[in-house]
Amino acid sequence: MTRLSVNINKIATLRNARGGNLPDVQKAAVDCERFGAQGITVHPRPDERHIRYRDVRLLKPLLTTEFNIEGNPVEAFTNLVLEVLPQQVTLVPDDPGQLTSDHGWDTVKNKAYLRDVIRGYQEKNIRVSIFVDADPRMVAHAKETGTDRIELYTESYAGNYHKDRERAIHPFVEAAKVANEAGLGINAGHDLNLDNLRYFADHIPGLLEVSIGHALISDALYYGLENTIQLYLRQLNVCGN
C-alpha cells in the first residue's frame, strides 16, 4: 500500500498571515495523523515564510507516524535535521527565494556533494530521499549517491494529466522501472490531487509514499480535513500496487 504523508506547510502559511497561533500547526499535524495520515511532511525554508524551525522542533515529540523533513541541505537545515532526527529527510535543490520546488537534482553534477551529505544523515539512522525529475538517467545516477529513496517530481504529470494521461505517466513509469532495478525506494509529490492520484499510484510500480500538501489543504476548505484525508487514502487504497 502506498502511504500518504500530509504536507502541512500551507497551514503554517495561513497562520503566519496574521501572526499568533491560529490555526495551530501542531494540533493540525496531530489531527492529520488521527484522521488517518501515515506521515507528516514539512519543508522549512530559510525565510520561514511557512513552516518555521521552531515548528519542526515542537512537532517531533508530538508525532506518532513518520516525520519527513524536506529542504535544501544547507548548513542550518542540516543542523536542524540532525537535532530533530526525523524518520526521513527529503533533499530538494531549492534556491532560497524559490516560490515552490520546480526541479529535481542533477545527480550527475551533484553526485559527490550528495554522497557526502547523505552519508551524514544516514549515520544518524535517518532515511534519505532525494528529489528527482522523471529522467531514467538521473534516477540511475541517484543510486550512486547512496540515497535510500528518490522522490519523483510530479508537476509535469499533473500538468498534462487531463491532456493525455497515458503520455503524461509514461516517463514516470520508465523512471520507476530504473529505480526498482537499482533497489531504490520510490516516493512522489508535487501537484498530485484527487483527480490524478489514483491513476498515478496505480501505474507506478513500487510506489511507497506520496507527499501532498497544497491540493489536500485546499480540498479541506470544502470537504473538511478529516473527510479530505479519507478521500485521498481511498484513492491510494483502491490501487493495484
HUWOJO-V383031 format. One record per pair of residues at least 12 apart in sequence whose C-alpha atoms are under 10 Angstrom apart, sorted by sequence separation. I is the first residue (numbers start at 1). J is the second residue. D is the distance in Angstrom with one decimal. If there is no record, write none. Layout:
BEGIN
i->{I:I}
j->{J:J}
d->{D:D}
END
This chain:
BEGIN
i->{11:12:13:29:44:69:92:93:118:130:139:156:157:188:216:217:219:11:12:29:42:43:56:68:91:92:93:129:139:156:157:188:197:216:11:12:42:91:154:157:10:11:41:69:130:154:156:157:197:216:9:12:69:73:114:156:172:188:216:8:11:42:67:68:69:73:129:130:133:134:135:8:11:67:68:69:70:71:72:73:128:129:130:131:132:133:134:154:186:192:40:67:68:69:70:71:72:73:74:128:129:130:131:132:133:134:153:186:187:188:192:193:8:66:67:68:69:70:71:72:73:127:128:129:130:131:132:133:134:152:186:187:188:189:190:191:192:193:212:8:66:67:68:69:70:71:72:73:127:128:129:130:131:132:133:185:186:187:188:189:190:191:192:193:194:7:65:66:67:68:69:70:71:72:74:126:127:128:129:130:131:132:133:134:184:185:186:187:188:189:190:191:192:193:194:6:40:53:57:61:71:72:91:107:128:129:130:133:134:152:185:186:187:188:189:190:191:192:193:8:39:40:53:56:57:60:71:72:107:122:152:185:186:187:188:189:190:191:192:7:39:40:41:42:43:44:45:46:56:59:60:105:106:107:122:180:190:191:193:194:6:25:38:39:40:41:42:43:44:45:46:54:57:58:60:91:104:105:106:119:121:122:150:179:180:193:210:5:6:38:39:40:41:42:43:44:45:53:57:91:104:105:106:115:118:119:173:176:177:179:180:209:5:37:38:39:40:41:42:43:44:46:53:56:57:103:104:105:114:115:117:118:119:172:176:177:26:30:36:37:38:39:40:41:42:43:89:103:104:106:108:115:116:117:118:150:175:176:177:6:12:25:26:29:33:34:46:56:71:101:103:104:107:108:111:114:115:116:117:118:149:169:173:174:176:5:6:32:33:34:45:46:102:104:106:107:108:110:111:114:115:158:165:169:172:173:174:176:4:5:6:7:8:9:10:16:17:26:27:30:31:33:45:89:106:107:108:109:110:111:112:113:114:115:158:159:168:172:173:4:5:6:7:8:9:16:17:25:26:29:30:33:44:88:89:105:106:107:108:111:112:114:157:158:159:162:166:170:172:202:208:3:4:5:6:7:8:9:16:25:26:29:30:43:88:104:105:107:108:111:149:150:151:152:153:154:155:156:157:158:161:162:165:166:169:170:194:198:201:202:207:3:4:5:6:7:8:9:13:15:16:27:30:86:106:107:110:111:134:136:139:140:143:148:149:150:151:152:153:154:155:156:157:158:161:165:169:197:198:200:201:202:205:206:2:3:4:5:6:7:12:13:14:15:16:26:44:85:106:107:108:134:135:136:139:143:148:149:150:151:152:153:154:155:197:198:199:200:201:202:203:204:205:4:5:12:13:26:87:88:89:90:91:92:93:105:107:108:134:135:136:138:139:142:147:148:149:150:151:152:153:154:155:158:159:166:194:195:198:199:201:202:203:204:12:13:82:86:87:88:89:90:91:92:93:107:133:134:136:137:139:140:141:144:146:147:148:149:150:151:152:153:154:158:161:194:197:198:201:202:203:10:11:12:13:78:82:85:86:87:88:89:90:91:92:93:133:134:135:136:139:140:143:151:153:157:158:161:193:194:196:197:198:200:201:202:9:10:11:12:81:85:86:87:88:89:90:91:92:134:135:136:138:139:142:143:194:195:198:199:201:9:10:73:82:83:85:86:87:88:89:90:91:134:135:136:137:138:139:140:141:143:194:198:199:8:9:78:82:85:133:134:136:140:142:158:193:197:198:8:9:12:74:78:81:82:132:135:136:139:157:73:82:140:73:81:139:43:104:154:41:42:43:104:39:41:42:43:104:41:43:45:46:47:103:104:45:46:47:103:45:46:102:103:45:101:102:103:45:102:101:102:129:152:91:129:130:131:132:151:43:90:128:129:130:131:151:68:129:131:151:152:68:69:70:71:90:91:92:149:151:5:68:70:71:88:90:91:151:5:6:7:68:70:88:90:5:6:7:3:5:7:102:101:100:90:68:42:39:41:38:39:40:41:42:39:40:41:40:7:2:3:5:2:37:35:36:35:36:34:35:37:32:33:35:36:37:31:32:35:36:31:35:37:38:32:33:36:37:28:32:36:2:1:2:11:7:10:11:2:3:4:5:6:7:8:9:10:1:2:3:4:5:6:7:8:9:10:1:2:3:4:5:6:7:8:10:11:1:2:3:4:5:6:7:10:11:1:2:3:4:5:6:7:8:9:10:7:8:6:7:6:6:5:4:4:4:3:2:1:4:2:3:2:3:1:2:1:1:2:1:1:2:1}
j->{23:24:25:41:56:81:104:105:130:142:151:168:169:200:228:229:231:24:25:42:55:56:69:81:104:105:106:142:152:169:170:201:210:229:25:26:56:105:168:171:25:26:56:84:145:169:171:172:212:231:25:28:85:89:130:172:188:204:232:25:28:59:84:85:86:90:146:147:150:151:152:26:29:85:86:87:88:89:90:91:146:147:148:149:150:151:152:172:204:210:59:86:87:88:89:90:91:92:93:147:148:149:150:151:152:153:172:205:206:207:211:212:28:86:87:88:89:90:91:92:93:147:148:149:150:151:152:153:154:172:206:207:208:209:210:211:212:213:232:29:87:88:89:90:91:92:93:94:148:149:150:151:152:153:154:206:207:208:209:210:211:212:213:214:215:29:87:88:89:90:91:92:93:94:96:148:149:150:151:152:153:154:155:156:206:207:208:209:210:211:212:213:214:215:216:29:63:76:80:84:94:95:114:130:151:152:153:156:157:175:208:209:210:211:212:213:214:215:216:32:63:64:77:80:81:84:95:96:131:146:176:209:210:211:212:213:214:215:216:32:64:65:66:67:68:69:70:71:81:84:85:130:131:132:147:205:215:216:218:219:32:51:64:65:66:67:68:69:70:71:72:80:83:84:86:117:130:131:132:145:147:148:176:205:206:219:236:32:33:65:66:67:68:69:70:71:72:80:84:118:131:132:133:142:145:146:200:203:204:206:207:236:33:65:66:67:68:69:70:71:72:74:81:84:85:131:132:133:142:143:145:146:147:200:204:205:55:59:65:66:67:68:69:70:71:72:118:132:133:135:137:144:145:146:147:179:204:205:206:36:42:55:56:59:63:64:76:86:101:131:133:134:137:138:141:144:145:146:147:148:179:199:203:204:206:36:37:63:64:65:76:77:133:135:137:138:139:141:142:145:146:189:196:200:203:204:205:207:36:37:38:39:40:41:42:48:49:58:59:62:63:65:77:121:138:139:140:141:142:143:144:145:146:147:190:191:200:204:205:37:38:39:40:41:42:49:50:58:59:62:63:66:77:121:122:138:139:140:141:144:145:147:190:191:192:195:199:203:205:235:241:37:38:39:40:41:42:43:50:59:60:63:64:77:122:138:139:141:142:145:183:184:185:186:187:188:189:190:191:192:195:196:199:200:203:204:228:232:235:236:241:38:39:40:41:42:43:44:48:50:51:62:65:121:141:142:145:146:169:171:174:175:178:183:184:185:186:187:188:189:190:191:192:193:196:200:204:232:233:235:236:237:240:241:38:39:40:41:42:43:48:49:50:51:52:62:80:121:142:143:144:170:171:172:175:179:184:185:186:187:188:189:190:191:233:234:235:236:237:238:239:240:241:41:42:49:50:63:124:125:126:127:128:129:130:142:144:145:171:172:173:175:176:179:184:185:186:187:188:189:190:191:192:195:196:203:231:232:235:236:238:239:240:241:50:51:120:124:125:126:127:128:129:130:131:145:171:172:174:175:177:178:179:182:184:185:186:187:188:189:190:191:192:196:199:232:235:236:239:240:241:49:50:51:52:117:121:124:125:126:127:128:129:130:131:132:172:173:174:175:178:179:182:190:192:196:197:200:232:233:235:236:237:239:240:241:49:50:51:52:121:125:126:127:128:129:130:131:132:174:175:176:178:179:182:183:234:235:238:239:241:50:51:114:123:124:126:127:128:129:130:131:132:175:176:177:178:179:180:181:182:184:235:239:240:50:51:120:124:127:175:176:178:182:184:200:235:239:240:51:52:55:117:121:124:125:175:178:179:182:200:117:126:184:118:126:184:89:150:200:88:89:90:151:87:89:90:91:152:90:92:94:95:96:152:153:95:96:97:153:96:97:153:154:97:153:154:155:98:155:155:156:184:207:147:185:186:187:188:207:100:147:185:186:187:188:208:126:187:189:209:210:127:128:129:130:149:150:151:208:210:65:128:130:131:148:150:151:211:66:67:68:129:131:149:151:67:68:69:66:68:70:190:190:190:187:211:211:209:211:209:210:211:212:213:211:212:213:213:189:186:187:189:187:226:225:226:226:227:226:227:229:225:226:228:229:230:225:226:229:230:226:230:232:233:228:229:232:233:225:229:233:201:201:202:213:210:213:214:206:207:208:209:210:211:212:213:214:206:207:208:209:210:211:212:213:214:215:207:208:209:210:211:212:213:214:216:217:208:209:210:211:212:213:214:217:218:209:210:211:212:213:214:215:216:217:218:216:217:216:217:217:229:229:229:232:233:233:233:233:236:235:236:236:237:236:237:237:238:239:239:240:241:241}
d->{6.8:8.1:9.7:9.2:7.9:7.4:6.8:6.0:9.2:7.9:9.8:7.2:6.0:9.5:6.8:9.3:9.8:8.1:6.0:10.0:9.1:9.2:8.3:9.8:9.3:7.1:9.0:9.7:9.1:9.0:8.9:9.3:9.1:7.5:6.3:9.5:7.6:8.7:9.7:8.8:9.6:9.8:9.9:9.6:9.5:9.3:9.8:8.1:9.9:9.5:8.8:9.6:9.4:9.5:8.9:9.8:9.8:9.8:7.9:7.6:7.8:9.8:9.8:9.7:6.9:9.1:9.8:6.9:9.5:9.4:9.2:9.5:9.3:8.9:6.2:8.6:8.6:8.0:8.5:6.4:8.8:6.1:8.5:9.0:6.5:8.4:6.1:8.2:8.9:8.4:9.4:5.2:6.4:6.5:5.8:6.5:5.6:7.7:9.9:5.6:6.0:6.6:5.9:6.0:5.8:6.9:9.2:8.7:9.0:7.7:8.5:7.6:7.9:7.6:5.5:4.7:4.9:4.5:5.3:4.9:8.1:8.0:5.4:4.3:4.8:4.7:5.3:5.2:7.9:7.6:6.5:6.0:8.4:8.6:8.9:9.6:6.5:9.2:9.3:7.0:5.9:6.4:5.5:6.1:5.8:5.1:5.3:9.3:6.3:6.3:4.8:5.8:6.1:5.9:7.8:7.3:5.1:5.6:6.5:5.5:7.5:7.5:8.8:8.8:8.1:9.0:9.0:7.4:8.4:6.9:8.5:6.7:7.5:5.7:9.9:9.7:8.0:8.2:6.2:8.5:6.4:9.4:9.3:9.0:9.4:7.5:5.6:4.7:4.8:5.0:6.8:8.4:8.9:5.7:8.2:8.3:8.0:9.5:8.3:9.2:7.2:7.9:8.9:9.3:9.9:9.8:9.9:9.2:9.4:8.4:6.8:7.0:5.6:6.5:6.2:8.1:7.4:7.2:6.9:9.1:8.6:9.5:8.7:8.3:9.5:6.7:9.9:8.7:9.7:9.3:8.6:9.1:9.0:7.7:8.8:8.9:8.5:6.8:8.8:9.8:8.5:7.3:8.4:8.2:8.6:7.7:9.0:9.3:8.9:9.3:8.3:7.4:9.5:8.1:8.8:7.8:9.1:9.6:10.0:8.8:7.3:8.6:9.0:5.2:6.3:6.2:6.5:5.9:7.1:6.9:9.3:9.7:8.5:9.4:7.3:9.4:8.0:6.1:7.6:8.9:10.0:9.1:9.5:9.6:7.0:8.9:9.3:9.3:8.8:5.7:4.4:5.2:4.7:5.2:4.6:6.6:8.2:7.4:6.3:8.9:4.9:5.3:8.7:9.3:7.5:7.4:9.2:9.6:8.4:8.9:9.6:9.8:9.2:8.1:6.6:5.9:6.1:5.8:6.1:5.7:9.2:9.2:9.8:7.6:9.8:7.9:3.8:7.4:9.0:9.8:9.2:6.9:8.4:8.8:6.4:7.2:7.4:8.7:9.9:9.4:9.3:7.2:8.5:7.2:8.7:9.2:9.4:7.1:4.9:9.9:8.7:7.7:8.2:9.8:6.4:7.9:9.1:6.5:8.8:10.0:9.7:7.6:9.2:7.8:7.8:9.6:8.2:9.6:9.4:9.3:6.5:8.7:8.6:7.0:7.6:9.4:4.4:9.1:9.8:9.1:8.5:8.6:6.9:8.9:7.5:9.8:6.5:10.0:7.6:9.9:9.9:8.1:9.4:9.6:9.6:5.5:9.8:9.9:7.6:5.9:6.0:10.0:8.7:6.9:8.8:5.5:9.8:8.1:8.6:6.1:8.0:8.6:7.2:8.1:9.7:9.4:9.2:7.2:9.2:7.0:10.0:7.0:8.3:8.0:6.5:7.7:9.5:9.8:9.6:9.6:9.1:8.5:8.3:7.7:8.1:8.0:9.6:7.1:7.4:5.8:5.7:6.2:6.0:6.5:6.0:7.3:9.2:9.6:6.0:8.6:6.4:9.6:8.0:9.2:9.7:7.8:9.5:8.6:6.2:7.2:7.1:8.4:9.3:5.9:9.6:9.1:9.5:9.1:9.8:9.3:9.4:8.0:5.4:4.1:5.0:4.3:6.1:6.7:6.6:8.6:9.6:7.6:8.4:9.9:9.7:8.9:9.7:5.6:8.0:5.6:8.7:6.8:8.6:7.3:9.1:6.6:8.0:9.2:8.5:6.3:8.9:8.6:8.4:9.9:7.7:9.5:9.3:8.8:8.3:8.0:7.5:5.9:6.3:5.1:5.7:5.6:8.6:8.1:9.5:8.2:8.9:9.1:9.5:10.0:8.9:5.5:8.8:9.3:9.5:8.1:9.9:8.6:9.8:8.5:5.0:6.3:6.0:6.2:6.2:5.7:5.5:8.8:8.6:8.3:6.8:9.1:8.5:8.0:9.7:9.8:6.6:9.7:9.3:6.9:9.6:7.6:8.5:6.1:8.5:7.9:9.6:6.7:8.0:9.6:9.7:7.8:9.8:8.8:8.8:9.0:9.2:9.2:7.0:8.7:6.5:8.0:5.9:4.2:5.3:4.3:4.5:5.7:5.3:5.6:9.9:8.6:8.7:9.4:9.5:8.4:8.6:9.7:6.4:9.8:9.7:8.2:4.4:9.1:10.0:9.0:6.8:8.6:7.5:9.1:9.0:8.8:8.5:9.2:5.7:7.8:9.6:8.7:8.3:8.8:7.7:6.3:5.6:6.0:4.7:6.4:6.1:6.6:7.8:9.1:9.8:9.7:7.6:9.9:4.9:9.3:9.5:4.8:8.1:7.7:4.8:7.3:8.8:9.7:7.9:5.5:6.4:6.0:6.3:6.5:7.7:7.6:9.3:5.2:6.6:8.3:9.7:6.4:10.0:9.6:9.5:9.1:9.0:7.0:7.9:6.8:8.6:9.0:7.1:6.7:9.4:6.4:6.5:6.0:6.4:5.4:7.7:10.0:7.9:5.5:10.0:8.7:7.1:7.4:9.1:5.4:4.6:5.1:4.6:4.8:5.4:9.3:8.7:8.5:8.1:4.6:6.7:6.9:6.6:9.7:9.9:8.6:8.9:9.5:7.9:9.8:9.2:7.4:8.8:9.2:8.1:5.9:9.2:6.8:8.5:8.2:8.2:8.2:6.5:6.1:5.7:6.3:5.4:6.1:8.4:7.9:5.9:8.0:9.8:6.2:9.3:8.1:9.6:9.2:7.8:8.0:7.3:5.7:8.3:9.1:9.9:9.9:6.7:8.5:8.8:7.3:8.3:6.9:9.5:5.5:9.5:8.4:8.6:10.0:10.0:9.2:9.7:6.9:7.3:6.5:9.9:9.1:5.6:9.1:7.3:10.0:8.6:8.2:6.2:7.1:8.7:9.2:9.5:9.7:9.6:8.0:9.3:8.9:9.6:8.3:9.9:10.0:9.7:9.4:8.1:8.7:8.5:7.5:8.7:9.4:9.4:9.0:8.8:9.9:9.9:9.4:9.3:9.8:9.0:8.7:9.8:9.4:9.8:9.9:8.0:9.4:9.4:8.8:9.7:7.6:9.9:6.6:9.4:6.4:7.9:7.0:7.2:8.5:8.0:9.7:8.6:8.6:9.6:9.0:9.2:7.8:9.5:9.9:9.3:9.8:9.9:8.3:9.8:8.9:9.4:9.7:10.0:9.9:9.9:8.4:9.2:8.5:9.8:9.8:7.8:9.0:8.7:9.3:9.3:9.9:9.1:9.8:8.9:9.3:9.3:9.4:8.5:9.2:9.5:9.3:9.7:9.8:8.4:9.0:9.1:7.9:9.9:8.9:9.6:9.4:9.8:7.7:8.5:9.5:9.5:10.0:8.1:9.7:8.9:8.1:9.3:9.7:9.1:9.7:9.1:6.9:9.2:9.6:8.3:8.4:9.2:8.5:9.6:8.3:9.7:9.9:9.9:9.2:9.7:8.9:9.5:8.0:8.0:5.2:9.9:8.5:8.1:6.7:7.5:9.6:9.2:6.7:8.4:8.5:7.2:6.7:6.9:8.0:7.3:9.3:9.5:9.9:9.4:9.9:8.0:9.0:7.4:7.9:7.5:9.5:9.7:9.2:9.9:7.0:9.3:8.4:8.6:9.0:7.0:8.4:6.2:8.7:7.0:6.4:9.1:6.0:6.1:5.9:6.1:5.8:5.5:6.0:8.0:9.7:8.2:4.7:4.5:5.3:4.7:5.3:4.2:8.3:9.6:7.5:7.1:5.1:6.3:6.2:6.5:5.7:7.6:6.9:9.9:8.6:7.1:8.6:7.5:8.5:9.4:9.8:9.3:9.2:8.7:8.5:7.7:7.8:8.5:8.7:8.4:9.9:8.7:7.8:6.9:8.2:8.9:10.0:8.1:9.9:7.8:6.2:9.1:7.3:7.5:6.6:9.2:8.6:8.1:8.7:7.8:6.7}
END
